[in-house]
Each structure stands twice: as C-alpha cells, then as structure tokens.
Amino acid sequence: MIGTASTTSFTDNPTTGDTTAPGAPSSVTAVALSSGGQINVSWTAPSNSIYAYNVTAVDTGNNVALTNGSSSAVTISPVASYRVFRNTTQLLGSTTTTTYTDSPIAGVYFYNVTTVSDASVLSSTNGSSSTVDSRDVTAPAAASSVTATIVTNNATSRQVQVTWTASTSSDASYYRVYRNNTLLGTSSTTTYTDYPNAGIFVYNITTVDTTGNLATSNGTATAVTLGELVGPTINITSPQSGVNVTSASPTISFTVLDNDGGSGVAVTTIAVNITGFNATRDCTRNNDLNYTCTFSTSGLTDLANSTITISAKDAFNNAATNATRNFGVNTLNGVTATLNTSDTSAIADNTYANGWSFTFNVTLGSTTTNSTNVNATSVKVGNWTQVGGTGTIVTVGNTIMNYTDASGTARTAYISDRYNTTDTIYPLQDLDTTTSAINGTVTIYVKLPTSTTPGTYTTTFTFGSYNVSLSTGGNPS
C-alpha cells in the first residue's frame, strides 16, 4: 500500500526516493559533423518502469471491500537526465534528451553516457561509443592551369615565373611548389619565382589546407628548358683524315656549330693544339651561333704523323667533344711500292746472306722545286713481331737496302724502324730537277739473329707515305 485517500483520486510519485539504479543507455553513437569541429553524440534511453494500481474501499467501520478496483499499466521513465563523458573521465555536461553535441579540438575521441534517476542514482554501467576522428581529413581541391614562363635565360641569369589558378576549396591555406619532384618552397599566393641552373624542368603545385591535408593530385606545368645542355659540334673539313699533306704548313679548316640553337658558340673558347691559330683572327661568325675557322699552321715535322685536337664551348660553358684529325706530312712527291719477289727461307745465323730478302718496284711522283728532296723518298721498316707469340726481330742493325739511284750508282743504305733524316740520306734521291720521276727497284735484306724464335713474323714497309704490310713464315734455324 502506498497510501489512502478520502476522495476518488490519489497522486503517486513512484520514482521519488527509489534507490534502484536505472538502466544504462544503449547504442551510443558519436559522429563527426562535416560542418567541422563538432561531434554529435546520440543514444537510446533505457527501458521505462511499468506500474499498475489497485484501489480497495474501506468504510467508516474499517471494513475492507472483498474485491479491488484495478488500473491499467502505467509506463514511467526512470531517467531524470544523462551525464555525457569524453574519453571516460571528462564530464562534458548533462542533458535530458538522448543527444549531445560536443565541440572539441581536432582529435580522436570516444564517449560514455550515464543515466541519472530522479533520486540522483546513477546507472551501474555506461553506454559507450566507438572512437570518432574529428580531424579534417578531406583533401583540398588541386590547383589548376599551372604555367611555367621563362623570364630570363642567358649565361648569367635564369628565371622562371610559375603561376596557377587557386584551389576551389574554401580551407585551402597555401601551396607547395616542386621542381622535378623536389620541393622548392611554399607560397600563399598563386605565383612563385624560381632561379634554376640550366636544365629541363617540370613544375608541380600541391594544395595544402588549414589542417595540413594535401590535394590528392597536383597541378603540373609543361616542361621548360633553361640554358643549354649540349656542347657545340666541331667538324674538321681539312685536312682529310689519314691522308698526307705535301706542306709542313698546311691549311687547317673547321666549323664549330651550336647544337642547341640557343646561346651560340663562345669564340674565345675555340682552341687548337698546334701553333698558328688565333680564334678572334681566324674564325668568321656565320650567324648568331656558328663559326667557320681557317688558318695555316707551322712547324710540323716532315715525314711524320701529326694530330690536330680542337676544343670549344658554347656561351653556357657546355664543352664540345674534342675533334681530332690524324694526318701525315710528306713534302716528297707521292710514292707507290709493289712487292716483286721475296725469299723467306732463312737460317738464324746473323748474316744477310742467309736471311730474308724482299724486292720492291718503287715509283716516285713528278719532280718538285725542292732541290733537296727532288724525286726522293725515305724507307723505314717496322720491327718484326711473331704472330701468336712473343718473338721479335729488331729492324735497327738487322736491315739494309740495295738500290741504284738515278745516276746509275749502286748504293747500300741501312734501314731503321723510323725516319731519321739526320743520320740517313734519303734513298732513291735524285737532285736533278729536270729529270722525270724515278721508277726504281730496291731490295731489302733482313738478317736473323741466332736467338730468333721460329714462327711467322709480320711487319710494315713504308716508302715515304706508302705502306706495304707483309707477313713471312718459315722456321729460321
């Protein structure tokens, strides 16, 4: 019995003073709102309490009616309010509804909700949410229409202006600027000035929002080329490679071409390794980029090979691949030589009589006006080397030549493996400038030292500038 009434009504407060713990809320959910910075927490209320009432009549004599009047069931919520906690211990506040809006700093959180009854009794358990991330993780929109414009491009200054259209995201904060995927810096505007070295460059722009999120794609500019990357090309037009010139002061001609079509050749860098060249005097500028150079060198050695090496750079200091040209100098007239007969049966007894012999027909060219070299040629024989072995036969001291000069005089000359005009008079020399070219026959004898290793040997006979390469076999004994 909860009380009596002398009228036909009675007011009951069933939860007042009730020390029974209310049920805990369920289905607690925490959702980060897209509006930014807020988390909406919601839950389901615990089950309501159900009450039913019976009324028994009592007369003035305290006689109790034999039957009761019964009411239908009444549902009453046991909840007076809810307490909302962030990360278990931080009480945020109370609410009488089943929702709560939190406005924390960006971070990762979870929430607990506790029921409070009318008697201020707390539910014995909490409703808990899963974790929620309130941080902004939405990537901003990318910058667009990225353009890289060359402002200056010369040997002393290179400048590129990079511009773009701003991101359409309202929270875009600044932009990262990359050159060839390397971060250069940042800009809060839509422009950036770069001062690169020479090269080919691509610029990318990445948007960054206020919480540090990066755009998932970049704005990219078309590649630009700064400076030049390739050195000039040098073409030697004269003399030809591998030929002989008939003057010790031949004319050298070459061109230097700028490959990139940009800065042009730096004429002061054109250099030649032989005497007589002056770039500012000997080179003519054909246009803004290229040069043709011609000069006469001096001091080259007659009857010897020479090598020209030419170098150059463009205005951006890119070096050309050095051009080289090998040629011979032979102021004597042209020579041809043909092997007529040979005897390669030999005994290694260090005598010419039992050695090898080679007879050549030699033809000289027309007469010259050089009184010391008219109708003349020099002869040299390379050291013999064993084919497939290590044996050698040295030319010096083992080689002589018999011939008849233009006057009919029989002569013998010692042959070296090189020209040495101070020690050896030119064979086949005819000082009469009025005579015709000489057609002569020479026989070269090779003696074989006793230490000669049996086998096949090879060498080259050279008459002036004319080479005859031979191999001879046999097993000298």
TORKOL-159539 format. One record per residue (C-alpha): residue in three letters; x negated, y, z; residue number from 1. Coordinates in nm, 3 decimals. Each point is the difference from the previous one (the first is absolute). Layout:
N
NODE   residu         x         y         z   num
NODE      ALA         X         Y         Z   NUM
...
This chain:
477
NODE   residu         x         y         z   num
NODE      MET     0.000     0.000     0.000     1
NODE      ILE    -0.135     0.340    -0.095     2
NODE      GLY     0.268     0.206     0.176     3
NODE      THR     0.369     0.088     0.058     4
NODE      ALA     0.238     0.254    -0.139     5
NODE      SER     0.336     0.131     0.120     6
NODE      THR     0.085     0.107    -0.353     7
NODE      THR     0.005    -0.187    -0.325     8
NODE      SER    -0.353     0.102    -0.107     9
NODE      PHE    -0.356    -0.056     0.118    10
NODE      THR    -0.332     0.140    -0.122    11
NODE      ASP    -0.304    -0.229     0.000    12
NODE      ASN    -0.369     0.079    -0.069    13
NODE      PRO    -0.131    -0.354    -0.043    14
NODE      THR    -0.369     0.095    -0.073    15
NODE      THR    -0.043     0.242     0.285    16
NODE      GLY    -0.225    -0.155     0.258    17
NODE      ASP    -0.057    -0.303    -0.222    18
NODE      THR    -0.361    -0.110     0.058    19
NODE      THR     0.006    -0.256    -0.278    20
NODE      ALA    -0.264     0.078    -0.266    21
NODE      PRO     0.158     0.088    -0.332    22
NODE      GLY    -0.092    -0.188    -0.315    23
NODE      ALA    -0.291     0.120    -0.212    24
NODE      PRO     0.055     0.162    -0.339    25
NODE      SER    -0.081    -0.215    -0.302    26
NODE      SER    -0.109     0.044    -0.361    27
NODE      VAL    -0.219     0.299     0.077    28
NODE      THR    -0.125     0.147    -0.328    29
NODE      ALA    -0.248     0.283    -0.064    30
NODE      VAL    -0.010     0.159    -0.345    31
NODE      ALA    -0.236     0.277    -0.117    32
NODE      LEU     0.202     0.264    -0.180    33
NODE      SER    -0.114     0.112    -0.344    34
NODE      SER     0.057     0.361     0.104    35
NODE      GLY    -0.334    -0.034     0.177    36
NODE      GLY    -0.110    -0.024     0.361    37
NODE      GLN     0.318    -0.149     0.150    38
NODE      ILE     0.093    -0.352     0.106    39
NODE      ASN     0.362    -0.105     0.041    40
NODE      VAL     0.055    -0.261     0.278    41
NODE      SER     0.331    -0.188     0.011    42
NODE      TRP     0.133    -0.303     0.186    43
NODE      THR     0.309    -0.206     0.081    44
NODE      ALA     0.174     0.056     0.337    45
NODE      PRO     0.022    -0.290     0.246    46
NODE      SER     0.327    -0.190     0.036    47
NODE      ASN     0.286     0.176     0.188    48
NODE      SER     0.144    -0.123     0.332    49
NODE      ILE     0.357    -0.144    -0.014    50
NODE      TYR     0.248     0.054     0.286    51
NODE      ALA     0.358    -0.126     0.067    52
NODE      TYR     0.232     0.122     0.285    53
NODE      ASN     0.268    -0.175     0.210    54
NODE      VAL     0.259     0.192     0.206    55
NODE      THR     0.182    -0.161     0.298    56
NODE      ALA     0.303     0.166     0.167    57
NODE      VAL     0.008     0.029     0.384    58
NODE      ASP     0.318     0.114     0.187    59
NODE      THR     0.019     0.199     0.320    60
NODE      GLY    -0.012    -0.318     0.197    61
NODE      ASN    -0.325    -0.092    -0.169    62
NODE      ASN     0.163    -0.279    -0.190    63
NODE      VAL    -0.196    -0.078    -0.318    64
NODE      ALA     0.167    -0.080    -0.328    65
NODE      LEU    -0.042    -0.355    -0.109    66
NODE      THR    -0.111     0.100    -0.353    67
NODE      ASN    -0.240     0.264    -0.137    68
NODE      GLY     0.032     0.239    -0.281    69
NODE      SER    -0.301    -0.032    -0.235    70
NODE      SER    -0.153     0.255    -0.240    71
NODE      SER    -0.168    -0.067    -0.330    72
NODE      ALA    -0.383    -0.002    -0.011    73
NODE      VAL    -0.177     0.334     0.013    74
NODE      THR    -0.346     0.051    -0.164    75
NODE      ILE    -0.235     0.245     0.171    76
NODE      SER    -0.359     0.084    -0.103    77
NODE      PRO    -0.256    -0.059     0.274    78
NODE      VAL    -0.229     0.266    -0.153    79
NODE      ALA    -0.032     0.348     0.133    80
NODE      SER    -0.307     0.089    -0.216    81
NODE      TYR    -0.312    -0.132    -0.167    82
NODE      ARG    -0.362     0.080     0.070    83
NODE      VAL    -0.231     0.009    -0.306    84
NODE      PHE    -0.372    -0.077     0.033    85
NODE      ARG    -0.280     0.038    -0.254    86
NODE      ASN    -0.275    -0.265     0.019    87
NODE      THR     0.152    -0.152     0.318    88
NODE      THR    -0.095     0.260     0.256    89
NODE      GLN     0.069     0.342    -0.145    90
NODE      LEU     0.357     0.099     0.092    91
NODE      LEU     0.136     0.220    -0.272    92
NODE      GLY     0.345     0.072     0.142    93
NODE      SER     0.352    -0.132     0.048    94
NODE      THR     0.302    -0.019    -0.224    95
NODE      THR     0.357    -0.121     0.033    96
NODE      THR     0.012    -0.102    -0.366    97
NODE      THR    -0.177    -0.286    -0.175    98
NODE      THR    -0.243     0.220    -0.196    99
NODE      TYR    -0.299     0.216     0.083   100
NODE      THR    -0.222     0.214    -0.223   101
NODE      ASP    -0.369     0.029     0.091   102
NODE      SER    -0.241     0.257    -0.147   103
NODE      PRO    -0.350    -0.128     0.082   104
NODE      ILE    -0.328     0.087    -0.164   105
NODE      ALA    -0.087    -0.229    -0.289   106
NODE      GLY    -0.085    -0.345     0.124   107
NODE      VAL     0.112    -0.357     0.058   108
NODE      TYR     0.258    -0.057     0.276   109
NODE      PHE     0.258    -0.239     0.142   110
NODE      TYR     0.301     0.078     0.222   111
NODE      ASN     0.181    -0.153     0.301   112
NODE      VAL     0.356     0.080     0.110   113
NODE      THR     0.130    -0.068     0.356   114
NODE      THR     0.368     0.000     0.104   115
NODE      VAL     0.104     0.207     0.305   116
NODE      SER     0.333    -0.078     0.174   117
NODE      ASP     0.235     0.241     0.185   118
NODE      ALA    -0.165    -0.114     0.321   119
NODE      SER    -0.345     0.091    -0.152   120
NODE      VAL    -0.092    -0.365    -0.021   121
NODE      LEU    -0.243    -0.077    -0.286   122
NODE      SER     0.028    -0.296    -0.229   123
NODE      SER    -0.246    -0.269     0.095   124
NODE      THR    -0.139    -0.019    -0.354   125
NODE      ASN    -0.062     0.251    -0.276   126
NODE      GLY     0.091     0.006    -0.361   127
NODE      SER    -0.320     0.036    -0.203   128
NODE      SER    -0.062     0.110    -0.356   129
NODE      SER    -0.270    -0.111    -0.239   130
NODE      THR    -0.282     0.245    -0.070   131
NODE      VAL     0.061     0.290    -0.235   132
NODE      ASP    -0.253     0.222    -0.181   133
NODE      SER     0.096     0.364    -0.004   134
NODE      ARG    -0.298     0.105    -0.200   135
NODE      ASP     0.049     0.131    -0.353   136
NODE      VAL    -0.127    -0.273    -0.231   137
NODE      THR     0.158     0.126    -0.320   138
NODE      ALA    -0.259     0.083    -0.265   139
NODE      PRO     0.031     0.345    -0.153   140
NODE      ALA     0.053     0.049    -0.370   141
NODE      ALA    -0.314     0.017    -0.212   142
NODE      ALA    -0.136     0.316    -0.154   143
NODE      SER     0.055     0.022    -0.374   144
NODE      SER    -0.131     0.172    -0.314   145
NODE      VAL    -0.362    -0.011     0.116   146
NODE      THR    -0.228     0.195    -0.234   147
NODE      ALA    -0.378     0.034     0.004   148
NODE      THR    -0.126     0.304    -0.189   149
NODE      ILE    -0.367     0.069    -0.074   150
NODE      VAL    -0.075     0.358     0.105   151
NODE      THR    -0.375     0.005    -0.067   152
NODE      ASN    -0.223    -0.264    -0.156   153
NODE      ASN    -0.363     0.089    -0.057   154
NODE      ALA    -0.341    -0.102     0.126   155
NODE      THR     0.021     0.220     0.311   156
NODE      SER     0.370    -0.004     0.089   157
NODE      ARG     0.278    -0.257    -0.023   158
NODE      GLN     0.344     0.076     0.145   159
NODE      VAL     0.333    -0.184    -0.024   160
NODE      GLN     0.335     0.142     0.113   161
NODE      VAL     0.246    -0.273     0.107   162
NODE      THR     0.370     0.094     0.023   163
NODE      TRP     0.320    -0.197     0.059   164
NODE      THR     0.371     0.026     0.066   165
NODE      ALA     0.093    -0.024     0.368   166
NODE      SER     0.161    -0.306     0.155   167
NODE      THR     0.377     0.016     0.022   168
NODE      SER    -0.004    -0.132     0.359   169
NODE      SER     0.100     0.263     0.257   170
NODE      ASP    -0.253    -0.131     0.252   171
NODE      ALA    -0.298     0.008    -0.238   172
NODE      SER    -0.284     0.158     0.195   173
NODE      TYR    -0.312     0.003    -0.220   174
NODE      TYR    -0.177    -0.180    -0.284   175
NODE      ARG    -0.312    -0.213    -0.022   176
NODE      VAL    -0.213     0.060    -0.310   177
NODE      TYR    -0.208    -0.287    -0.144   178
NODE      ARG    -0.260    -0.002    -0.277   179
NODE      ASN    -0.056    -0.346    -0.148   180
NODE      ASN     0.166    -0.149     0.312   181
NODE      THR    -0.232     0.187     0.237   182
NODE      LEU     0.163     0.245     0.243   183
NODE      LEU    -0.115     0.357    -0.068   184
NODE      GLY     0.213     0.184     0.255   185
NODE      THR     0.354     0.116     0.074   186
NODE      SER     0.219     0.289    -0.106   187
NODE      SER     0.319     0.141     0.147   188
NODE      THR     0.069     0.169    -0.335   189
NODE      THR     0.035    -0.150    -0.347   190
NODE      THR    -0.349     0.093    -0.122   191
NODE      TYR    -0.355    -0.118     0.067   192
NODE      THR    -0.333     0.116    -0.146   193
NODE      ASP    -0.277    -0.253    -0.055   194
NODE      TYR    -0.366     0.057    -0.089   195
NODE      PRO    -0.124    -0.338    -0.127   196
NODE      ASN    -0.320    -0.108    -0.167   197
NODE      ALA     0.008    -0.117    -0.358   198
NODE      GLY     0.219    -0.303    -0.061   199
NODE      ILE     0.343    -0.132    -0.095   200
NODE      PHE     0.255     0.056     0.276   201
NODE      VAL     0.359    -0.093     0.083   202
NODE      TYR     0.182     0.191     0.276   203
NODE      ASN     0.276    -0.145     0.221   204
NODE      ILE     0.229     0.179     0.245   205
NODE      THR     0.159    -0.178     0.299   206
NODE      THR     0.282     0.161     0.200   207
NODE      VAL    -0.018    -0.017     0.383   208
NODE      ASP     0.309     0.080     0.212   209
NODE      THR     0.019     0.153     0.348   210
NODE      THR    -0.032    -0.337     0.172   211
NODE      GLY    -0.293    -0.116    -0.214   212
NODE      ASN     0.188    -0.222    -0.243   213
NODE      LEU    -0.163    -0.022    -0.344   214
NODE      ALA     0.182    -0.003    -0.330   215
NODE      THR     0.008    -0.350    -0.145   216
NODE      SER    -0.115     0.128    -0.338   217
NODE      ASN    -0.242     0.269    -0.110   218
NODE      GLY     0.026     0.281    -0.246   219
NODE      THR    -0.279    -0.053    -0.253   220
NODE      ALA    -0.164     0.238    -0.245   221
NODE      THR    -0.146    -0.085    -0.340   222
NODE      ALA    -0.376    -0.060     0.013   223
NODE      VAL    -0.228     0.297    -0.060   224
NODE      THR    -0.364    -0.004    -0.112   225
NODE      LEU    -0.244     0.240     0.162   226
NODE      GLY    -0.344     0.064    -0.140   227
NODE      GLU    -0.152    -0.258    -0.230   228
NODE      LEU    -0.088    -0.358     0.075   229
NODE      VAL    -0.212    -0.105    -0.296   230
NODE      GLY    -0.334     0.141    -0.106   231
NODE      PRO    -0.081     0.108    -0.356   232
NODE      THR    -0.099    -0.233    -0.283   233
NODE      ILE    -0.342     0.039    -0.163   234
NODE      ASN    -0.046    -0.117    -0.360   235
NODE      ILE    -0.351    -0.003    -0.148   236
NODE      THR     0.026     0.048    -0.376   237
NODE      SER    -0.372     0.009    -0.083   238
NODE      PRO    -0.229    -0.189    -0.002   239
NODE      GLN     0.172    -0.330    -0.058   240
NODE      SER    -0.051    -0.277     0.252   241
NODE      GLY    -0.280    -0.247    -0.070   242
NODE      VAL    -0.143     0.181    -0.302   243
NODE      ASN    -0.331     0.176    -0.050   244
NODE      VAL    -0.038     0.369    -0.060   245
NODE      THR    -0.288     0.120    -0.218   246
NODE      SER    -0.078     0.308     0.206   247
NODE      ALA    -0.142     0.031     0.350   248
NODE      SER     0.230     0.303     0.040   249
NODE      PRO     0.334    -0.137    -0.118   250
NODE      THR     0.329     0.189     0.009   251
NODE      ILE     0.232    -0.116     0.279   252
NODE      SER     0.374     0.060    -0.042   253
NODE      PHE     0.287    -0.086     0.234   254
NODE      THR     0.344     0.112     0.113   255
NODE      VAL     0.146     0.032     0.349   256
NODE      LEU     0.380    -0.039     0.012   257
NODE      ASP     0.230     0.075     0.294   258
NODE      ASN     0.217    -0.309     0.051   259
NODE      ASP     0.273     0.145     0.223   260
NODE      GLY     0.074     0.298    -0.221   261
NODE      GLY    -0.007     0.227     0.302   262
NODE      SER    -0.299     0.184     0.141   263
NODE      GLY    -0.248    -0.043    -0.281   264
NODE      VAL    -0.367    -0.094    -0.003   265
NODE      ALA    -0.236     0.189     0.229   266
NODE      VAL    -0.271     0.086    -0.253   267
NODE      THR    -0.266     0.067     0.263   268
NODE      THR     0.024    -0.364     0.114   269
NODE      ILE    -0.092    -0.145    -0.341   270
NODE      ALA    -0.348    -0.148     0.037   271
NODE      VAL    -0.236    -0.206    -0.219   272
NODE      ASN    -0.296    -0.198     0.129   273
NODE      ILE    -0.242     0.103    -0.277   274
NODE      THR    -0.164     0.336    -0.061   275
NODE      GLY     0.128     0.272    -0.227   276
NODE      PHE     0.365     0.026     0.114   277
NODE      ASN     0.169     0.313     0.134   278
NODE      ALA     0.377    -0.034     0.049   279
NODE      THR     0.092     0.367    -0.027   280
NODE      ARG    -0.209     0.036    -0.316   281
NODE      ASP     0.058    -0.333    -0.173   282
NODE      CYS     0.371    -0.066     0.072   283
NODE      THR     0.290     0.160    -0.186   284
NODE      ARG     0.344     0.021     0.157   285
NODE      ASN     0.257    -0.138    -0.243   286
NODE      ASN     0.306     0.096     0.201   287
NODE      ASP     0.084     0.048     0.365   288
NODE      LEU    -0.109    -0.353     0.083   289
NODE      ASN    -0.268    -0.152    -0.225   290
NODE      TYR    -0.358     0.061    -0.113   291
NODE      THR    -0.220    -0.102    -0.291   292
NODE      CYS    -0.374     0.001     0.074   293
NODE      THR    -0.297    -0.019    -0.239   294
NODE      PHE    -0.370     0.046     0.072   295
NODE      SER    -0.345    -0.117    -0.107   296
NODE      THR    -0.199    -0.184     0.258   297
NODE      SER    -0.376    -0.022     0.014   298
NODE      GLY    -0.279    -0.209     0.142   299
NODE      LEU     0.135    -0.343    -0.090   300
NODE      THR    -0.256    -0.277    -0.042   301
NODE      ASP    -0.053    -0.126    -0.351   302
NODE      LEU     0.041    -0.372    -0.060   303
NODE      ALA     0.187    -0.040     0.328   304
NODE      ASN     0.356    -0.026     0.121   305
NODE      SER     0.174     0.293     0.167   306
NODE      THR     0.320     0.023     0.202   307
NODE      ILE     0.225     0.303     0.022   308
NODE      THR     0.223     0.032     0.307   309
NODE      ILE     0.265     0.274     0.006   310
NODE      SER     0.216     0.097     0.299   311
NODE      ALA     0.279     0.256     0.051   312
NODE      LYS     0.285     0.097     0.232   313
NODE      ASP     0.331     0.177    -0.038   314
NODE      ALA     0.109     0.309     0.191   315
NODE      PHE     0.140    -0.222     0.278   316
NODE      ASN    -0.341    -0.161     0.047   317
NODE      ASN     0.108    -0.333    -0.148   318
NODE      ALA    -0.308    -0.163    -0.151   319
NODE      ALA    -0.007    -0.158    -0.343   320
NODE      THR    -0.143    -0.345    -0.046   321
NODE      ASN    -0.353     0.067    -0.113   322
NODE      ALA    -0.052    -0.052    -0.372   323
NODE      THR    -0.321    -0.173    -0.106   324
NODE      ARG    -0.152    -0.056    -0.341   325
NODE      ASN    -0.303    -0.218    -0.074   326
NODE      PHE    -0.197     0.067    -0.318   327
NODE      GLY    -0.351    -0.036    -0.135   328
NODE      VAL    -0.241     0.264    -0.123   329
NODE      ASN    -0.201    -0.102    -0.307   330
NODE      THR    -0.147     0.277    -0.208   331
NODE      LEU    -0.140    -0.261    -0.238   332
NODE      ASN     0.201    -0.095    -0.304   333
NODE      GLY     0.240    -0.290     0.012   334
NODE      VAL    -0.147    -0.347     0.020   335
NODE      THR     0.130    -0.344    -0.085   336
NODE      ALA    -0.174    -0.328     0.069   337
NODE      THR     0.074    -0.356    -0.111   338
NODE      LEU    -0.163    -0.318     0.128   339
NODE      ASN    -0.163    -0.172    -0.296   340
NODE      THR    -0.178    -0.304     0.148   341
NODE      SER    -0.090    -0.129     0.342   342
NODE      ASP    -0.214    -0.275     0.153   343
NODE      THR     0.107    -0.102     0.349   344
NODE      SER    -0.200    -0.321     0.036   345
NODE      ALA    -0.252     0.092     0.263   346
NODE      ILE    -0.252    -0.114     0.255   347
NODE      ALA    -0.023     0.185     0.328   348
NODE      ASP    -0.375     0.050    -0.022   349
NODE      ASN    -0.014     0.380     0.015   350
NODE      THR    -0.103     0.040    -0.365   351
NODE      TYR     0.172     0.185    -0.284   352
NODE      ALA    -0.099    -0.275    -0.241   353
NODE      ASN     0.215    -0.256     0.183   354
NODE      GLY     0.276     0.240     0.103   355
NODE      TRP     0.320     0.123    -0.168   356
NODE      SER     0.010     0.220    -0.308   357
NODE      PHE     0.280     0.209    -0.152   358
NODE      THR    -0.016     0.177    -0.337   359
NODE      PHE     0.237     0.291    -0.067   360
NODE      ASN     0.083     0.204    -0.307   361
NODE      VAL     0.020     0.362     0.117   362
NODE      THR     0.154     0.282    -0.202   363
NODE      LEU    -0.049     0.364     0.096   364
NODE      GLY     0.224     0.286    -0.102   365
NODE      SER    -0.087     0.303    -0.215   366
NODE      THR    -0.291     0.226     0.077   367
NODE      THR     0.019     0.271     0.262   368
NODE      THR    -0.165     0.338     0.037   369
NODE      ASN    -0.157    -0.103     0.330   370
NODE      SER    -0.360    -0.059    -0.106   371
NODE      THR    -0.077    -0.221     0.302   372
NODE      ASN     0.291    -0.237    -0.045   373
NODE      VAL     0.049    -0.030    -0.374   374
NODE      ASN     0.109    -0.346    -0.113   375
NODE      ALA    -0.079    -0.138     0.343   376
NODE      THR     0.161    -0.214     0.263   377
NODE      SER    -0.095    -0.147     0.335   378
NODE      VAL     0.040    -0.358     0.106   379
NODE      LYS     0.070    -0.146     0.341   380
NODE      VAL     0.082    -0.352     0.118   381
NODE      GLY     0.185    -0.073     0.320   382
NODE      ASN    -0.136    -0.247     0.252   383
NODE      TRP     0.108    -0.355    -0.083   384
NODE      THR     0.241    -0.160     0.249   385
NODE      GLN     0.085    -0.367     0.029   386
NODE      VAL     0.360    -0.091    -0.080   387
NODE      GLY     0.151    -0.172     0.302   388
NODE      GLY    -0.324     0.022     0.193   389
NODE      THR    -0.238     0.236     0.175   390
NODE      GLY    -0.295    -0.018    -0.237   391
NODE      THR    -0.136     0.318    -0.164   392
NODE      ILE    -0.263     0.091    -0.258   393
NODE      VAL    -0.126     0.353     0.049   394
NODE      THR    -0.039     0.201    -0.322   395
NODE      VAL    -0.290     0.216     0.112   396
NODE      GLY    -0.328    -0.182    -0.065   397
NODE      ASN     0.170    -0.285    -0.184   398
NODE      THR     0.128     0.171    -0.318   399
NODE      ILE    -0.172     0.143    -0.311   400
NODE      MET     0.122     0.109    -0.344   401
NODE      ASN    -0.176    -0.024    -0.338   402
NODE      TYR     0.114     0.226    -0.284   403
NODE      THR    -0.127     0.188    -0.304   404
NODE      ASP     0.055     0.374    -0.003   405
NODE      ALA     0.095     0.212    -0.302   406
NODE      SER    -0.363     0.043    -0.097   407
NODE      GLY    -0.047    -0.376    -0.020   408
NODE      THR    -0.205    -0.024     0.314   409
NODE      ALA     0.056    -0.307     0.215   410
NODE      ARG     0.060     0.091     0.360   411
NODE      THR     0.053    -0.176     0.333   412
NODE      ALA     0.189     0.165     0.288   413
NODE      TYR     0.068    -0.113     0.353   414
NODE      ILE     0.371    -0.001     0.078   415
NODE      SER     0.158     0.102     0.329   416
NODE      ASP     0.345    -0.048     0.147   417
NODE      ARG     0.050     0.377    -0.019   418
NODE      TYR    -0.100     0.293    -0.219   419
NODE      ASN    -0.319     0.166     0.115   420
NODE      THR    -0.105     0.254    -0.260   421
NODE      THR    -0.301     0.116     0.200   422
NODE      ASP    -0.164    -0.341    -0.011   423
NODE      THR     0.116    -0.150    -0.328   424
NODE      ILE    -0.004     0.154    -0.348   425
NODE      TYR     0.328    -0.054    -0.178   426
NODE      PRO    -0.023    -0.305    -0.222   427
NODE      LEU     0.102     0.044    -0.366   428
NODE      GLN    -0.108     0.364     0.011   429
NODE      ASP    -0.043     0.183    -0.329   430
NODE      LEU    -0.092     0.366     0.026   431
NODE      ASP     0.053     0.073    -0.369   432
NODE      THR     0.326     0.190    -0.018   433
NODE      THR     0.017    -0.037    -0.376   434
NODE      THR     0.021    -0.377     0.000   435
NODE      SER     0.322    -0.195    -0.005   436
NODE      ALA     0.136    -0.192     0.294   437
NODE      ILE    -0.198    -0.302     0.103   438
NODE      ASN     0.116    -0.355    -0.032   439
NODE      GLY    -0.245    -0.195     0.210   440
NODE      THR    -0.057    -0.344     0.143   441
NODE      VAL    -0.118    -0.051     0.356   442
NODE      THR    -0.086    -0.320     0.184   443
NODE      ILE     0.024    -0.008     0.376   444
NODE      TYR    -0.196    -0.265     0.192   445
NODE      VAL     0.079    -0.116     0.354   446
NODE      LYS    -0.248    -0.206     0.199   447
NODE      LEU     0.136    -0.227     0.273   448
NODE      PRO    -0.179     0.004     0.334   449
NODE      THR    -0.095    -0.341     0.137   450
NODE      SER     0.251     0.051     0.281   451
NODE      THR     0.293     0.029    -0.244   452
NODE      THR     0.299    -0.210     0.105   453
NODE      PRO     0.142    -0.212    -0.286   454
NODE      GLY     0.342     0.114    -0.118   455
NODE      THR     0.189     0.238    -0.229   456
NODE      TYR    -0.093     0.369     0.023   457
NODE      THR     0.169     0.314    -0.124   458
NODE      THR    -0.106     0.360    -0.068   459
NODE      THR     0.077     0.306    -0.212   460
NODE      PHE    -0.229     0.147    -0.268   461
NODE      THR     0.052     0.373    -0.050   462
NODE      PHE    -0.125     0.191    -0.305   463
NODE      GLY     0.052     0.368     0.074   464
NODE      SER     0.369    -0.013     0.082   465
NODE      TYR     0.079    -0.329    -0.172   466
NODE      ASN     0.040    -0.307     0.220   467
NODE      VAL    -0.044    -0.364    -0.097   468
NODE      SER     0.090    -0.247     0.276   469
NODE      LEU    -0.147    -0.348    -0.025   470
NODE      SER    -0.008    -0.322     0.196   471
NODE      THR    -0.271    -0.256    -0.062   472
NODE      GLY    -0.011    -0.356     0.127   473
NODE      GLY    -0.273    -0.250     0.041   474
NODE      ASN    -0.183    -0.156     0.284   475
NODE      PRO    -0.339     0.166     0.013   476
NODE      SER    -0.257    -0.243     0.128   477
